């Protein structure tokens, strides 16, 4: 356990308590206060970055993240001042969601820089986050069942489980725990029946299994191979059980095979035609403003690139593209500095984060596990010295 609680532990603890509203306590003033504390904490760190940019000048990811934040602050402020509430969202939601999503990256960067976020800490956080995730899963399920009145639903919490996969690489020296966590994560990803989460989860799982086999040798390789076979057989049996006993699961499989995207193709084509035929250059280059997709078609785009193009124009798409280019370049370059297993973790983090942008709303809804590891890896990449031992083998012996 923790030898001494530090600021990173407190922030993660506050986030866990905040996420467990309607589980540990009813929504209301408590979660609003927690959100305000975390947001102010993050903004304070962001201001330190602005004042003392030299400290962070070697991190391309932070620079690209800062550009995104500036864009969202400008568009969000304009929306607060001149926009009208859309649907059940108030005018501040757009800005709040962007800040809550991106600002923690700076916090975790600083925690890593100050030695408060370490590989040992990350290993301890995983079971805590997994428990929170399981509680969120059942909270979401109960809420959706009450809302829809059905026996089976699609649970969006599946994406949260997927975000935990990069943490598994930190358990290389504890394979039993590593594969136990992996099995639980994969189980809930499939139980959630969210096709996007399942697809990304399977890709992340393949990278994880490949990395373990690649980085082991001798008897350990055989052991990892056996564990991998057990996981594959277990997943196969579960899928077979669901196909034989769940009409909803079979319907989801059939929809996928038939190319049914739950109406996304209509959303995508409709928005794309509007953007492609836009006669006003200003809207094309700078967008129609925050939450404009809700105004145009009454719903979000369910795809970050189209959402950004509509809200922030070509300028926004370029800024988002730059962010992922810097992210991808950092992952590729990390092969020169990180232990191989940490390169795989960083690469999996990129795959998960980028893939979700293609068929979901991601960049303004990054989960804490994603921002934690992104800030962690961004700091170590800023050091760029040979053989950075960011994975503490000794602590796991």
C-alpha positions, 0 to 999 in steps of 0.5 A: 500500500501507499507509504505516504499519501500524496497529491496525486492520490488525493486527486485520484481519490476525489475523482473516484468519489465524484464518479460514484455519485448515485452510488455512494451518495445522491447527486447534488452539491457534493459532486458539484463541489468535487468537480469545482475543486478538481477543475480549479486544481487543474486550471491552476496547474495549467496557469503554471504551464503558461507562466513557466513554459520552459519547464514544459517546453520539451513536451510536444504532447503538452503543446498540442494539448494546450492548443486544443484547450485554447480552442475550446476555451475560445469557442466555449466562452463565445457560446456562454456569452451568446449561445442558447441552451440546447436540449438539456445542456446549459451553455457552460457544458461545452467548456466544462467538458473540454476542460475536465477532459484535457486539463488533467493531462497537465496535472498528471505530467506535473505529478510525474515530474514531482515524483508523485506519480510512479509506476508503483503508484500506477499498479496500485491505482489499477485495482482501485479504478477497476472497482470504480469501473465495475460500480459505474457499470452497474449504476449505468445498467440500472439507470438504463434499465429503468429508462428503457424498461428492457432486460438487456441494454448497451452499456457505455461503461465498456469504454472505461474498461477499455481505458484500463488496458494500458495499465496491464503492462505495468504488471509484467512481473506479476502475471497472475494478477496481470491476467486476472485483471485482464480477464475481468476487463475483457469480461465487462467489455463484452458484457457492455455490448458496446460494439465500438468498445468491443472492437477497440478492446479486442485490438488492445487485447491483441497488443497486450498478449503479443507484448507479453509473449514477445517480452518473455522467454523460456519457461515464462513464455510458455506460462504466458502462452498457456495464460493466453490460451486460457483467456482465448478459450474463456472469451470464446466460451462466453461469446458462445454462451451469449449467442445461445442465450441472449437475443439482444447479443445476437441482434447486435452481432447481426447488426454488425455483420449487416453493417448496421451502425445504429443510425450513424451512417445517416448522421455522418452522411447528413453532416458531411453533406452540410459541411461539403456544400457549405456556401459560407467560407467562414463556417467552413474554416472556423465552424458554426460554434460550440454544440452546433451539431445539436442545432443542425441535426438535433444530436451530436455527431458520434464522431470527433472529426465531424463534430470538430469540423462542424463546431470548429471548422477546418481550423479545429480539425487541423488542431485535433490532427496536430494533437494526434500527430504529436501523440503518434510521433511521441509513441514512435520515438519512445522506442528509443528511450523506453523499456520495450514493455512501456512502449507497448503500453504507450502504443496501446494508449494511442490506439485506444484514444485515437480509435474512439474518435472514429465512432464516438465522442472522445476528445472532450470526454477522456477518461481519467486512466487515459489522461493519467498515462498520457501525462505520465508518458508525456513527462518521460518523453520530455526527458529524452535520455537513453534507457529511461527506466519508467517501469520499476522492476525492483518494486515488483520483485 
